[in-house]
Structures are given as C-alpha cells and as structure tokens.
Amino acid sequence: MKIRNVGIAAHSDAGKTTLTERILYFSGKIHKIGETHSGDSQMDSNKQEKARGITISSAATQIEWTWQNEANIINIIDTPGHVDFTIEVERALRVLDGLVMVFDSVSGVEPQSETVWQQANRYSVPRIAFVNKMDKSGANFEQVVSQMNEQLQANAIALQLPIGEGDDFDGVIDLVCLQALVWEGKAEQPTIQAIPERLQTLAQAARNELIETLAEYDDELINAYFEAPETITTAMLEKVIREATLARAIVPVMMGAAYRNKGVQPLLDAIVAYLPNPIDAKTISGTHPETEERIEIPIDINAPFSALVFKVVLDERNRRFVFMRVYTGQLKVGDVVLNMRLDEQQRISHLYQVHANKRERIKYVQAGDIVAITGVKNLRTGDTLSAINQPIVLGDLHIPKPVIGVAIEVKRTKDLDKLGIALHQLTEEDPTFKVEFNHETGQTIMRGMGELHLEVLTQRLQDDFDIPLNIGQPEVAYREVFTRTIRHRERLKKFTGGPGLFAEIEVEIGPADEDFLASAAYLKGEKRLQFVDEITGGVIPKEYIPSIEKGFVAMMNTGILKGYPMQHLKVRLLDGKTHSNESKPLAFELVAKEAFKNAAVLAAPQILEPVMSVQVTTPEDYLGSIIGDIHRRQGMVNNQTTAHNRITVHAEVPLANMFGYIAPLRGMSAGRAVFSMVLKGYERVKTGVFVS
C-alpha cells in the first residue's frame, strides 16, 4: 500500500508549520507558499491562528510524492507546538503510523520536544527527525543529535552532514548515497554534486560510522562490511534503515532550512523510504464489546470495517465534522456502521477528503485513509466505528486533565442559553476542556491546560459565538489525596414507617498502591479508584458491590477538604452486613459515601498542586535576577546548561506562581529571555503564594 500517515510535531517556533507549507508547495498541492508570521499559511487557517501566528488546532492534508518512480499518498497532520494544545498532538499520534519530529538547530531538544517524544513512545510511533533552521546563527547539527541521544534516549543516527552552517549553509551530504545536494542561491531544487574536497574525509568517516551502526541490525550488512565493503549499495542501506526505524531501534536524522526551501525534498524521500505504511503493522488489535477478549483483525481492505474517531470540529457554518482513521476494511457513502460506545447503527451520509479547512466530497474510503464524515450524530473523540457483523472496540487515547480554571459570566442575561450551547460545542471539540457550574457564586468555571488555552477559548466564545463575557482571574486546578491508610466501619440504618434502608460495610481506605499509580488505566485517566473486593462467604451479595464502588467514585469528585477532586484512592472492601428487607443497591451506595466522609478526617487528607517543569533561556547578564525570581516563586532550580552564549535554567515551579510570567520576565531581561513550561506532576501544596 503506497500510503503514509505522518504527523509533524515540535516545540513551539521550531518551524514545523513553515516546513509543512514547503511540503505542500514542493509536492504541488499549493502554488504559493504561505507564512505563519504573515498569517497566510494553509495549515493555520482559523482567525486566532492567523492573528497569533501559532498553530492552535491540528490540521490534516493529503499530498502525492513520487519516490523511485512510484507515486505515494502522504496524509499529513500538522500539530501545535504549544503545550496548552497537547491534546491535538495526543490524538494525532494515536491514529498516525509515523512522525516527523522537528528540532531548532540552535535550541535543540526543548520541553515540548520531550513531551511529544513521550507521547510518541506511548503509542509506539516510529519517527524520523528534521533539524530545521540550519541557516540560523549558532546552528549546530551535531549538538542536536547528541541532545536527542542524551535527553530522549533516541538512538539518533545522522543520515546527512551539513555543507556549512548558519549563513553559509548551502546543502547537505547524503551519507546513504555519498553525494552532495546543494541549493545554489535561491534555487528551490537541489543539484547533485561531488562532495567538496574539504569534506570528503569527514563524509567517508561518517558513512563508515553509519554503516557500523546499521550493521548491528542486519546480518547481511555486517558480513558485507567486514568481507566486501565495496558491495554495500544504497538500496541495502535504505532497507536496513527502514527496518530499524520501523522497529523503533533508531531515529534517522535529516536537516535543512525550511524557510529558505532547503532540505525539504530529501525529507519527503525519507518519509516514503523509512516510515511505515498502514499494512506494516499487519493487524490491528481491540477488544470484543461483550466478552472483552482481545481481537486481532488483519489490516486489509477485505477485512471487516473498523475506524477510530480522533477529532470533532465545527466549521464556520456550525456543521459538525468528525475525523476518523480507517484501520481495516472499506466504507462507502450510504453504508451502515456500528457506534460501539452507544451500540447504535449509524448510516454514513457524507465522506470528505480534507485539506486544512477545505473539504472535497468522496464516495469511498479504505484501510489506511484519514477522512472526515458528517451527518452522524453523537460521535465523540475516542469512539470506535465497526462493521455490524464483527464488532470491535479499538483502544482509546490518553486525555490529560485540566490544570487551570477561570470563572466567566455573561454580560447580557439573554445570552445564558446561547452560552450553554456554545460551551457544549467546545467541549465536544476539545476533550481537555471541562465546564463546571458553581452554585454558590452562580459562575461558570472553564477548565483547561493553561492560560493560553483558556484565553483562546474565551476569545472564541466572544468572537465566534457573539457572547460578551466578564472573565475572572485564572485559578489552579488543585487535587486532594489521603496520606494515611485507616480501617473504618460504617452503618446506614433508616426506618421511617415505609420501606427502610440498611447497609453496613467495613473498609480500609487510603492512598493507592504504587503499582496502581503506574498502571495504564491510571496514567490514561481512566481510573482513579483502586477498588479491591475482599468479601468472602457472601456477607454482601455480589449485586451490591458495584453500588459501593459507585459511592466512593462519586465522593472522589468533590474531595473532603476544599471540594477538589481526589487524585487517587484505594478502598479495600473487607466485611459488611445486610438486612433481608431493607438492603438494596441505593443503601450500599449511600453507606459508601458516608464511610468516605467519616473516614477522611483520620486518613490525613492533603491538597496537591500542579508543579511545572520550567525552562528559561537568557543571556548571562540577567541570570541572577531570573534565578532569584524563581526562588521567590517557590521554585527549585535543578540545573543550568549553556549554549551559544545563552544559559538555560531548568527549574520546577508551582503553577499558581507562574501566572502572567511573561511580563516580569521581559522586564528582568530587557525582553531578551524566553521561557517554556510543561506539567511535571502534582505535589503537596506549598505554604504561601507568590505575589508579583
């Protein structure tokens, strides 16, 4: 199958959207290059992306690229680089077969680079790397490769050497073919030339090192290397590189300067040559909806249909477009499929091929395709669509929990109903966006992944939905946790003349075990309660046990100290009693809730706060002020690294003390320092809050 499903991801400002624009241009998809900074890029198509000059929502497109005289289809998803929109990367990686990871040639591995790398590891996605901005002053290809190996444990292997760096970057030496590719002047196409004499020794040594590394993964190559090195061909190396990349044993590294149109064509060749096609996985696994047994379906157009919904968007006319990846089988307009979550049959009325915000109607899709559908109700991110005669539930995706909230109020009472509808639509589009209603204050609380995330959403409510708002200050999404395990017995006994309620349970309640905290279900956010049923002898009938678990789950949503959700909890159900007439499921749900409240005081509850991993890069002149400010924000500096006369401070700081940090940072550094941060985890809340 000549298809590649590929994502392009990077830390913010590494140039991935600029790279995507060149890919569209050189593949013939577009005839004029757009730029992020001028607001006319194809892939950043919505109003806020154009105004802010950043990618907010992942965008899909499809191109054709000919390699070795064969036409290939490449489905591309361009993802945001800002950590606030990490769900866009998460759901793209869930449905893609390969990833192009873009690095800045000077900044190298940055915080969001590490986050995306971990996400790709979670879904076992093979990847290649592209070191961008090689024309930038201070560019250092070798250093970026070294950082990939040290910080990401990537086993990164350079397939190219630069011909010049910074302003002198003219082209690359292809170590696989052992030839030079040079972009002369403003030429858009490279010319193949002999390797410059001054670089021939270096190139030969680098190629030998490449072959030695690859020989570890192929017996034929290692034999040829020692016995007849002159027989090693380009095709032999390409075969081993592909096999090792698919096995995630290596990460091939390319380079270029996308803004100056250099290095794009070799990267496209590498995408086709080294990244997987849909059938490389052989089968797709899932579970049977009733038995929960594992099912394997061959990735084949003749297999039963299966697809995963990974995104829902509303267009400018409020039409609901549902994006899905087809894993097996085929689908035509008019076919009926099974929505596994709802156990409903649904007819597919429209299919679309997507290019950013443009859509083209198609009549047929098959295994490997990424498309959009409309006219199907109640679909949401993570839903599986399957053939009616062979149901399967494909694995869901990890959805990060919100870490920040903001209160909003409508300025016009008449907009209350409109606000409810708009918020519902936004939560359908973005699984990391949550909405709560505070009955005490009458305020609506929006929760998201960061200040920028909530700023974008509130702007959408005001601009796209015409709802003027009063907006409060950001608030941290705290968590609660028990730190002590205690044993507790609780009885519920209510007799009021009519049917009564009786339930009695004995439980052990406390923090969850380390094994549970390391489990996939916890890390994916699917479970926060570790519930262990140790009832013997039928002292509590089996049909009441789910109600007890339900009661504890309900109480975890509001905690005990300040009403914050519980981060995790372990409950061992040890003993209990029933009454023949008054025991029923409701009684056991209520007794569980009472047990939680009464045991909580003795379980030493604590409040946890989100702590951010922060990186600040600054000229040395401002280092002292920046470190002092981090300490005042109750942060902890872990280490410092130096590159190109700039120092990067690596620290951990409570999120509550990082609101609005960009303004004071600019003041401390005369506007010359930059920062980024990602969520590290939750820790016991520190005393006091920094006030800037």
ZIVENFEN-V259409 format. One record per pair of residues at least 24 apart in sequence whose C-alpha atoms are under 6 Angstrom apart, sorted by the first residue. I is the first residue (numbers start at 1). J is the second residue. Records with the same first field share a line. If there is no record, write none. Layout:
BEGIN
I->J / J
END
This chain:
BEGIN
2->72
3->72 / 73 / 74 / 277
4->74 / 277
5->74 / 75 / 96 / 97
6->76 / 96 / 98 / 99
7->76 / 77 / 99
8->78 / 99 / 100
9->79 / 101
10->81 / 101 / 102 / 113
11->81 / 112 / 113
12->81 / 82
14->103 / 104
19->258
27->65
43->356
55->80
56->80
58->88
59->356
60->355 / 356
61->354 / 355 / 356
84->449 / 450 / 453
91->310
98->125 / 126 / 127 / 275
99->127
100->127 / 128 / 129
101->129
102->129 / 130 / 131
103->131 / 132
104->131 / 132
105->131 / 132 / 133 / 134 / 139 / 140
106->138 / 139
108->144
126->246 / 248
128->251 / 252 / 253
129->253
130->253 / 254 / 255
131->255
132->255 / 256 / 257
133->257
134->165 / 166 / 256 / 257
135->165 / 166 / 167 / 169 / 257
136->166
137->166
139->166
155->250
156->250 / 251 / 252
157->251 / 252 / 253
158->252 / 253
159->253
160->254
175->207
176->234
177->234
188->261
242->274
278->368
286->392 / 393 / 394
287->392 / 393
288->392
299->328
300->328 / 329
301->328 / 329 / 330 / 366 / 367
302->329
303->328 / 329
304->329 / 387
305->329 / 330 / 386 / 387
306->385 / 386
307->384 / 385
308->383 / 384
309->381 / 382 / 383
310->381 / 382
311->381
312->429
313->429
321->373 / 374
322->372 / 373
323->371 / 372
324->370 / 371
325->370
326->367 / 368 / 369
327->367 / 368
328->367
329->366 / 367
330->365 / 366
331->364 / 365
332->363 / 364
333->363
337->386 / 387 / 388
338->385 / 386 / 388
339->385
340->384
350->374
398->524
402->447 / 448 / 449
403->449 / 477
404->447 / 448 / 450 / 475 / 476 / 477
405->446 / 447 / 474 / 475
406->445 / 446 / 472 / 474 / 475
407->444 / 445 / 472
408->444 / 470 / 471
409->469 / 470
410->469
411->468 / 469
476->656
478->608 / 609
479->564 / 565 / 566 / 567 / 607 / 608
480->564 / 566 / 567 / 606 / 607 / 608
481->566 / 567 / 605 / 606
482->510 / 511 / 603 / 604 / 605
483->511 / 604
484->510 / 603 / 604
485->509 / 510 / 603
490->595
492->591
500->582
501->582 / 583 / 587
502->582 / 583 / 587
503->578 / 583 / 587 / 588
504->576 / 577
505->575 / 576
506->574 / 575 / 576
507->572 / 573 / 574
508->571 / 572
509->570 / 571
510->569 / 570
511->569 / 570
512->569 / 570
528->568
529->568 / 569 / 570
530->570
531->570 / 571
532->572
533->573
534->573 / 574
535->574 / 575
539->577
544->585
547->585 / 588 / 589
548->588 / 589 / 592
551->589 / 592 / 593
552->592 / 593
607->684 / 685
608->682 / 683 / 684 / 685
609->682 / 683 / 685
610->655 / 681 / 682
611->653 / 654 / 655 / 680 / 681 / 682
612->652 / 653 / 654 / 655 / 678 / 679 / 680
613->651 / 652 / 677 / 678 / 680
614->650 / 651 / 652 / 676 / 677
615->649 / 650 / 675 / 676
616->648 / 649 / 674 / 675
617->647 / 648 / 673 / 674
618->646 / 647 / 673
619->646
622->669
633->657 / 690
657->690
END
